[in-house]
């Protein structure tokens, strides 16, 4: 299975990529080391967490790319990863 990754800003969807192997980003939660990374793979358990402004890396067909994101909330459900920027 492949991951679909969306970034949603106040003005609407600003980024959409599908058929991804992984998504890597930084969390912003106090109980974890500041800036620790989370790797999302296919069939990841449901997850809801705060994300700091950072570069998100994603991999498709063995090639890694990056996109800059603002702080927000990340939801992982099944093979869908959605970041809502605040």
ZINORNOR-V826096 format. One record per residue. N is the residue number from 1. RES is the residue in one letter. PSI is psi as a letter, one per 20 degrees, with the letter a starting at -180 (NA if undefined). OMEGA is omega in degrees with one decimal (none if undefined). Layout:
N/RES/PSI/OMEGA
N/RES/PSI/OMEGA
This chain:
1/X/q/-179.0
2/X/q/-178.8
3/X/q/171.0
4/X/p/-175.9
5/X/p/177.7
6/X/q/170.7
7/X/p/-178.2
8/X/p/178.4
9/X/r/179.5
10/X/h/-179.8
11/X/i/-179.9
12/X/a/-179.2
13/X/p/-179.8
14/X/i/-179.7
15/X/p/178.2
16/X/p/176.1
17/X/q/178.5
18/X/r/178.4
19/X/l/-179.5
20/X/q/176.7
21/X/h/-179.0
22/X/q/173.8
23/X/p/-178.1
24/X/p/-179.7
25/X/r/-177.4
26/X/p/177.8
27/X/r/-179.7
28/X/k/-176.5
29/X/p/-172.6
30/X/h/-175.5
31/X/i/178.0
32/X/r/175.8
33/X/p/179.8
34/X/p/176.6
35/X/j/178.5
36/X/q/-175.2
37/X/q/176.3
38/X/p/177.1
39/X/p/178.4
40/X/p/176.9
41/X/r/177.7
42/X/q/-179.2
43/X/k/176.8
44/X/q/176.2
45/X/q/176.2
46/X/q/-174.0
47/X/q/174.1
48/X/p/-177.6
49/X/r/175.9
50/X/q/-178.7
51/X/p/176.0
52/X/r/175.9
53/X/p/-175.5
54/X/a/169.7
55/X/p/175.4
56/X/p/177.0
57/X/p/175.2
58/X/q/-174.4
59/X/p/174.7
60/X/p/179.0
61/X/k/177.4
62/X/i/179.8
63/X/p/-179.2
64/X/p/176.1
65/X/r/179.7
66/X/q/172.5
67/X/p/178.6
68/X/p/178.5
69/X/q/173.1
70/X/r/177.8
71/X/q/179.7
72/X/b/-178.7
73/X/p/-179.8
74/X/p/174.3
75/X/p/173.1
76/X/p/177.7
77/X/o/-174.3
78/X/c/180.0
79/X/k/177.5
80/X/p/178.0
81/X/p/-179.3
82/X/p/175.3
83/X/p/177.2
84/X/o/179.4
85/X/p/179.9
86/X/NA/none
